[in-house]
Amino acid sequence: MRAYIGLGGNLGDREATLRAAVELLAAEPGIAMVAVSVFVETEPWGYADQPWFLNGVCAIETELGPRELLARLLAVEQVLGRSRGDGPRFGPRSIDLDLLVHGDLTVSEPGLEVPHPRLVERWFVLAPLAEIAPDLIVPGHGPVADLLVGVQ
């Protein structure tokens, strides 16, 4: 099944950290890297007093379900030095991996929402997503190209 992962970070060597996250994900059993967008520099969102972010999206093929994939994402974040819960919400972080879309699934469980609940509000997610998957239909929301027009 095709899934899309949001990549972001604003501490340290941002590009090196995002590339390391992609490499670690590609090395995970049950995950095959399909595409990686260009990385875009973006203003902080939600908490303004912090460095700018570098963001991107990758596409993977996976046999993992959403919950297991999320667990792998969180494990990669930990390997790269992130401890969720430290600091303010939407605050500075070395790495942030978000499960954006997982096939045509819609999931709403404690700690897991797919598609990502704020995906449609964020240019810094939609633009890289449209680059690597211009024909993607985000379940419950529509074509990614149309969603991107709505946030520009």
SULRA-V999941 format. One record per residue. N is the residue number from 1. RES is the residue in one small letter. PSI is psi in degrees with one decimal (999 if undefined). Layout:
n = {N & N}
res = {RES & RES}
psi = {PSI & PSI}
This chain:
n = {1 & 2 & 3 & 4 & 5 & 6 & 7 & 8 & 9 & 10 & 11 & 12 & 13 & 14 & 15 & 16 & 17 & 18 & 19 & 20 & 21 & 22 & 23 & 24 & 25 & 26 & 27 & 28 & 29 & 30 & 31 & 32 & 33 & 34 & 35 & 36 & 37 & 38 & 39 & 40 & 41 & 42 & 43 & 44 & 45 & 46 & 47 & 48 & 49 & 50 & 51 & 52 & 53 & 54 & 55 & 56 & 57 & 58 & 59 & 60 & 61 & 62 & 63 & 64 & 65 & 66 & 67 & 68 & 69 & 70 & 71 & 72 & 73 & 74 & 75 & 76 & 77 & 78 & 79 & 80 & 81 & 82 & 83 & 84 & 85 & 86 & 87 & 88 & 89 & 90 & 91 & 92 & 93 & 94 & 95 & 96 & 97 & 98 & 99 & 100 & 101 & 102 & 103 & 104 & 105 & 106 & 107 & 108 & 109 & 110 & 111 & 112 & 113 & 114 & 115 & 116 & 117 & 118 & 119 & 120 & 121 & 122 & 123 & 124 & 125 & 126 & 127 & 128 & 129 & 130 & 131 & 132 & 133 & 134 & 135 & 136 & 137 & 138 & 139 & 140 & 141 & 142 & 143 & 144 & 145 & 146 & 147 & 148 & 149 & 150 & 151 & 152}
res = {m & r & a & y & i & g & l & g & g & n & l & g & d & r & e & a & t & l & r & a & a & v & e & l & l & a & a & e & p & g & i & a & m & v & a & v & s & v & f & v & e & t & e & p & w & g & y & a & d & q & p & w & f & l & n & g & v & c & a & i & e & t & e & l & g & p & r & e & l & l & a & r & l & l & a & v & e & q & v & l & g & r & s & r & g & d & g & p & r & f & g & p & r & s & i & d & l & d & l & l & v & h & g & d & l & t & v & s & e & p & g & l & e & v & p & h & p & r & l & v & e & r & w & f & v & l & a & p & l & a & e & i & a & p & d & l & i & v & p & g & h & g & p & v & a & d & l & l & v & g & v & q}
psi = {142.4 & 133.0 & 157.2 & 133.7 & 128.6 & 138.0 & 135.0 & 159.7 & 154.8 & 16.2 & 146.3 & -154.0 & 90.4 & -47.5 & -43.5 & -38.6 & -42.5 & -41.4 & -38.4 & -39.5 & -43.2 & -44.7 & -44.3 & -41.4 & -43.6 & -25.7 & -9.5 & 136.0 & 137.6 & 5.7 & 129.0 & 122.8 & 131.2 & -44.5 & 152.2 & 129.9 & 170.1 & 159.4 & 138.0 & 140.2 & 132.2 & 152.2 & 151.5 & 147.9 & 127.5 & -29.1 & 100.1 & -26.6 & 71.6 & 166.6 & 159.6 & 155.1 & 158.3 & 127.4 & 154.6 & -176.3 & 144.0 & 152.4 & 136.6 & 157.9 & 133.9 & 150.4 & -4.5 & 144.1 & 167.7 & -43.4 & -44.0 & -38.3 & -44.0 & -41.2 & -39.4 & -39.7 & -45.7 & -36.2 & -40.9 & -42.4 & -44.7 & -42.7 & -36.6 & 11.0 & 8.2 & 136.7 & 104.2 & 142.9 & -14.9 & 131.2 & -179.6 & 153.2 & 136.8 & 16.1 & -173.4 & 146.1 & 149.7 & -35.2 & 143.5 & 120.3 & 120.9 & 131.9 & 111.1 & -53.3 & 140.9 & 92.1 & -134.5 & 19.6 & 146.4 & 122.1 & 133.9 & 96.6 & 162.1 & 123.4 & 2.9 & 117.2 & 126.3 & 129.2 & 159.1 & 131.1 & -23.2 & 8.0 & -44.7 & -10.4 & -7.9 & 109.0 & -40.3 & -10.2 & -46.1 & -39.6 & -51.0 & -34.3 & -43.2 & -30.4 & -45.3 & -14.9 & 63.6 & -23.8 & 5.8 & 134.9 & 116.3 & 117.5 & 128.9 & -4.9 & -32.5 & -168.6 & 137.5 & -35.3 & -40.3 & -38.1 & -38.6 & -42.4 & -35.1 & -18.0 & 0.2 & 999}
